[in-house]
Amino acid sequence: MRFLKVVALMAMCVLGLSLLAGASENKFGVADSGRITFDEPIRVGNTLLPSGDYQVLHTMNGERHIMVFKRLNSRKSIEVSVQCQLVALQKRALRTESSYVMNAANERVLQSLTFKGDSAQHVF
C-alpha cells in the first residue's frame, strides 16, 4: 500500500513538472512572455519607445499575432501593441536578438525580434 502511494506521488510530480515546462511555450513555438533591453530609443509600430527594459507579451487577436511592449522599472508606464508575423527558424534561437533599420528621421525602427529558446522569429 505504501509503495503505491509513493509511486502515485512520483507520477503526480513528473506530470506537474512536465506541465510547467510546456506552459511557457505556446503552439506557435514562441514563449508567451519575454524581456528585452533597448539601449537606444526605438520605434515600435507608430510609437517611439525610450531606451530601457521591457516585458514583451505575445498575444492573439483572432488570427492576428500581437506583441505588447510594457516598460519595466520606470515611473511612467508605457504599453504599446503592434502586429507581427511569425517566421519559423531552422532551430531554436540560441540568444535573444533584435534587428532594426534607420528611418529618414534617424530613428531606429524595430524590424524583428527573436527570444532565446523560441523556434520562430517575430517580424514587424
N, C-alpha and C positions, 0 to 999 in steps of 0.2 A: 504494500500500500504506500509506504513512504517512497519507494522507488518511483512509482507512478506520479506522485506529487512533484518530485524533483524533475522528472522528465517533462511534465506539463509546464512547470515554471520555466525551464530552459527553453522550451519551444515558444512560449509566450515572449520571452526576452529576445530571441532571434527574430521573431515576427515583428516585434516593436522596433528593433534596430533597423530591419530592412525597410519598414515603412518610413522611418525618419530619413534614411539615406535617399530614398526615392522621392521624398516630398519636396526637396529643394529644386528639382528639375522638372519642368513640365513636358508635355508630349512633343513640343517643338524642339527639344534639345537645348533649351536655354533655361537658366535659373530665373525664377520669378523676381529675384531681387539681387542687386549688386551695388558696389560702391566704386566711385571713381573720383580722382582729384584732377581738377583743371588748374594748371599753373598760371595760365593767362585767361583773360575773358574769352568766351567762345560763344558763337551764335548757334543756337539750337532752334530749328524752325524759324520763327519770326522774332525770337527773344534773344537778346544778348545777356548771357549768364556771366556774373562776375566770377573771378577765379575763386577756388575753394573746393571743399569736399561735398559730394553729392551722393545721395542714395538714388538708385535708378531702379524703377519697378517696371516689369514687363506685364502689360495687361492686354485684354482683348475688348474691343467694342464691336460686337458682331463678328465679322470675319477680318476686321482690321486689327493689326498689331499696333499697340500704342506704348510708347516709352514715357514714363513720368519721372522727371528730374526734380528731386527735393533737396534743397540746400541744407546741409548739416552745420552745426556749430556756429550759428550766426543769429544775431538779434533780429534781423529782418528775414522773415520766412519767404522763400521763393519756391514756387511749384510750377513747372512747365510741362505740358503734354505735347508730344509730337508723334506723328505716324511713322512707322518704319516697315521695312521689308526684311524678312529673314532669308539669308543666303547660307546654304549648307556648307560646312567646312569639311575637308577631307579627313581631318582628325580633330580631336578635342583641342581647344586652344590651350597653349602652354602658359600664356600670360594675358593679362588684361591690356588691351591696346585700343587707341582711338586714332582716327585719321581725320584730317581737315584740309580745306583749301582756303586760300585768302580771297576775299571778295574785293570789289572796287573801293570799298571804304577802309581797306586794310584791316579787316576783322577776320578772325579765324571762324570758319563755318564747318561745323561737325558733319562729316560725311559717313563715317562708320564707327561702330563700337563693338568690341569683342571682349567678353569676360572670360577669365581663366576657367577652364573646365567645360565651357559651353561647346556644343557641336554645330552652332550656327552663329553667323555674324549679323548684327543689326545694321542695316543700310538706310540712310536718310535721304 
